[in-house]
Amino acid sequence: MIVITAPTGNIGRHLLSRLLESAPAAGEELRVIVRDPARLPDAARGRVEVITGSHGDAEVLDRAFESADAVFWLVPPDASLTPQDAYIGFTRPAVKALAAHGVGHVVGVSALGRGTPLADRAGLVTTSLAMDDLIVGTGVAYRALANPSFFENLLEESDSIRDKGVFTDTVDADRKAPLVAVADIAAVAADLLLDRSWSGTDSIPVLGPHDLSPNDLARIMTEQLGRPVRYERQPLDELHTTLVGYGLNEAFVQGIVDMKRAKDQGLDAGVARTPNTASPTGFEQWCAQTLKPAVLS
């Protein structure tokens, strides 16, 4: 029995799709925790056990983790809370339920940066790494998917790219770093959940095929979209003011700012890309398949 949290989110929907294809042949049953079952894809109807509710709720987790062999764990960050409450507080009920039900394996969505000089001052990343440590403390076999920023973050700027030919971030325009497609993260998670021959704890970097700078992204988007796209760097204090103005928790906003600062200082550059850490989807392919339809629709 594999339990999937956040099955309708960016990563979870790709993971659910993969497991629906491959789990039956492997003799695995699937169970999902979801707030709104109506958002599940039609392909999942009648093929997965559905536990309705939040995976931050102890009662929901008690039902979901019963007889479970493996869990996919993803915290949907809540910007109305402090980072500590959003990650650690949200995960504490899961830690108790994992131990109570003897779950053997957990695959969690985390971040790059562990072991680097920036790890203890990287905002949301620092809190995410502390969440990993909390799960490890249960004694489960744990694999943290250590991810850089996602290609999919650019979808939030599709209107600006369409209307102004501009996307923004806070890093230096020539700062090269790994970037990854969420579908590739889901593929790694699926493999780990289906083949549970691993034990102990480890981080699994998922780095994409190439390091790219914002200027690289602008060039590739210009080529793929057939229209000029340029990068504008946003000052960190301006980002802070904007996000607080949206009503986000100020401590959470500071966590975002600290994370962005650490990334600009090389937080994601500490892991070598190898055949085991590279993932296949290139930015050109992702632009053609995902960004272009969003921008040109």
Secondary structure, 3 states (H helix, E strand, C coil): CEEEECCCCHHHHHHHHHHHHHCHHHCCCEEEEECCHHHCCHHHCCCCEEEECCCCCHHHHHHHCCCCCEEEECCCCCCCCCHHHHHHHHHHHHHHHHHHHCCCEEEEEEECCCCCCCHHHCCHHHHHHHHHHHHHCCCCEEEEEEECEEHHHHHHHHHHHHHHCEEEECCCCCCCEEEECHHHHHHHHHHHHHCCCCCCEEEEECCCCCEECHHHHHHHHHHHHCCCCEEEECCHHHHHHHHHHCCCCHHHHHHHHHHHHHHHCCHHHCCCCCCCCCCCCCHHHHHHHHHHHHHHC
